Amino acid sequence: MQKISIVLENCYGIKELTYTFSFVKSRTYSVYAPNGFMKTSLSKTFSDLCKNEESRDLVFPERLCKREIKDETLVSLNGENILVIEPYNQDFSSDKTSLLLVNQTIKKQYDDALLKIDEKKEALFKELKKLSGLTGKSATPESELLKVFEQSSIFNLFEIIEEKIQNSSDERLSSLKYIELFNEKTISFLNSGQISSQLSEYIEKYNELVEKSPILNKSFNHYHAKTIQKNLSDNGFFSANHSVNLFDGKDKEEITSAKQLEDKIEEEKEKILSDEELSKKFDAIDKKLTNAELRKFRDYLFENQDIVAELLDYKKLQQDVWIAYLNTQQDVLTELLQEYNSGKIIIKQAIDAAKSEKTEWEEVVKLFNNRFSVPFTVEVSNQEDVILKGSSPQISFSFSDDRKSADIERNSLLKILSQGEKRALYILNILFELNARKKRSGFTLLLVDDIADSFDYKNKYAIVEYLKDISELANFCSIFLTHNFDFHRTISGRLGIPRENRLFAVKNGCNLSLAQEKYQNNPFNHWKENFCDEKFIISAIPFVRNLAEYCGWHDEFTKLTSLLHLKSDTKSISIKELNTIYAAILKDKSDLALANPDKIVIDLIHEISEVILSEVDEAAELESKIILSIAIRLNSEEFMINKIADQSFVDSITSNQTIKLLKRFRTDYPSEIEAVKLLEQVNLMTPENIHINSFMYEPILDMAPRHLKDLYIRVKAINA
C-alpha cells in the first residue's frame, strides 16, 4: 500500500474533505484535530466502510453523502483491510483471537491424522447411506448407529461390535431398507404398544408352524437355511458334485444343486407364511396400520412378512440390521479401524501437546502484563479445542487482591474494575486483534481514534510503545487521530513520524482541510531565531515572561506583565525596552537589535491584530492566536478600567487582574448584562493563551481562529 486517497462529503458533519495519505516515506501519520473538527466523524466514516454500510449526515440526512476511499491504483479499499480503533468500546472482542492460539506444526499433525481417518470413514458411510436409505435430512447412518447402540463415539462402537460384525451372516437383513422400517413415525407407533398383542400372537403362531416343518425348527429356520444355501453355493460345494440330505423325520431327500436347495427352502417358507391362521394374524397387524402416515410401513411389511416376527423387539432388530450392513462392508471397515488405531496415537500426542502449548496468545498477555498494572489475569480454558478443532476460545479471568485470587466471569469483572482498568482490558482485546492481523497476509489500514484518551501517563506511554511496534510492521499503515496535542507530539517523536506526515485539521468556515504541522518541536526556538518578524516579537512575550519569573528577573517580569495586563506604564513601553529585556534574559540573543525601537509595543499589538483579522483561518498559526488573545485582554481591561474609574482600586491589584476587574464591573454595572457576558467570555477564552509556556500550549491550539477573531472584534467595538 503506497497511498490512500479520501474524498468525503456530508459524512457525519464533515462537509468536505479531500486528502491523499502517502505511505512511501513513512507508514504512519499523526493527525491533530481540535475537539469538534473531524476526528470522530472520520473514524465513523471508516467504520462504515469496515461494516459495508453507507455513511450519511445525521443532522441533515437529505444531503447527498459521498465517500471515496481508494488506493494508489484508484481501487476502493476493502473493509476487511481496515481496522478502526475507537477510544473505548467495552463490548469489543476480537474474532481472530483463535489465530494466536494455533501452533501450525501440531495442528498439521492432528489434521493429517484426522484427514486419513475421515477419508476411510467417508468411504464406509457412503455405502451405509445406500444400504440404509438415510440421506441426512433427519438422521445419518452415524447418528443412528450411535443412538441405536447408545454410544457417544463411533470408533468405540465399532470396537465393541467388531466381533458381532464378523460373525454376522444374515444376508436377509442387509437387504432391508432401514429408513422404511425405522423412521420417526414407525418408531413412535411401535413404542405406543398398539400392536404388541397382535405381534405376540403372530410370533407364537409363526414359531408353532416352524416347529411343524419337516426340515425347519426354531433353531434352524428358513433364514439359517438360506444362509447355508448361499455359503455352499458361493464356495462351489455343488459344483464339486457334493450333495446334502434333508431329513423330514422319516426319510432323507438328497439335494444335489444350489437351485434345488433354494427351491426347497422357499417352498417351506411359503407354506408357513401362507398358513391361513398366520395370515389372519398378519391381517390383524395390517388393520392397525391404516393411518396414511403408516401405509408405506404397511406396504413394506407386506413385501417382507418374514421380519414381522422380529418387530416385537424392534430395538434388537435395529441393531441386527446395522450389524448386517457392516458385515457387507468388512473390508472398508477394517481399513477404517486400522487407520484409526494408528492415527489415534498421533491425535493423542497432538492433544497433549496442545494443552501445554505456549502460544502467541500467551506472549500477548505476557507483554500486556509487563506494560500495564491490572488486578486480573487472563487464560483460555479450552486451548486444545481452539488449536486442534478450530473452536472459539473461551476466555476466563482471575481477579486478585493482596490476599487471594478468584475466578470471575467477564461481566462481573467489568463491574469491579476502575475506568482505567476497564480501558486496559479493552486495550488487551485490541492487541489480540492487532497480533492476529500480523499473522495474516495482506495489509491493514489502522485508523486509531484517541486510544490513549483518559489514560494516566504510565499507561499512555505503554500504548505508545504498542503503536511503535505496529508502526514498524510492513503490512500495517497507520493513521493516528487525536485531540490531545501532547499525545500528538509524543507519538510523533516516539514513532519518528516525518514532518510531512504530522498533520493539523484546519477549518476555514465550513471547509475542512489537513495541513502539515508548522511547529514540529518548540515554537519559541523558531520565534527567537526570527525576531525580524514583528509577529514573533509579540508572541514571544508570554514565554520570556515565564522565563523571567522562573529565573528571578523581577523587574523584567513586572515590565512584561504590563504588556499582558493594562497597567499604568503599559502605553509607554517601547520596542527598545522590550529589546533590552529580551537581550538580558535570552543569553543567545545578547546582541539583539529589534527594528523600530521607538515604537510603542501596545500599538504594535493592535496593528498586528488588525492584520491577523484579514488572514484566512488556515494561516492563523500559534503566534497569531497568542497576539489576538493579548489584544483582546488589553482591550477588555481598558474598557473595564475606564468604566470603573477608580485608579486607586486598579493600582491595588497585584494578581488575577482581569477577574478582579470583572467582579468590580459586575457590582458597579449590574444592568450591563451583554457587556458582562462578553467579558466573561474573555476571561474564559484568553488566560491560558496569555500565560502560555514552552511546555504546554494545547489550549490555544484547540481554540479555533474564528472564535478569537470574533471575540476581538466585539471587544474592540465596546471599547470604541
Disulfide bonds with the S-S distance in Angstrom:
none
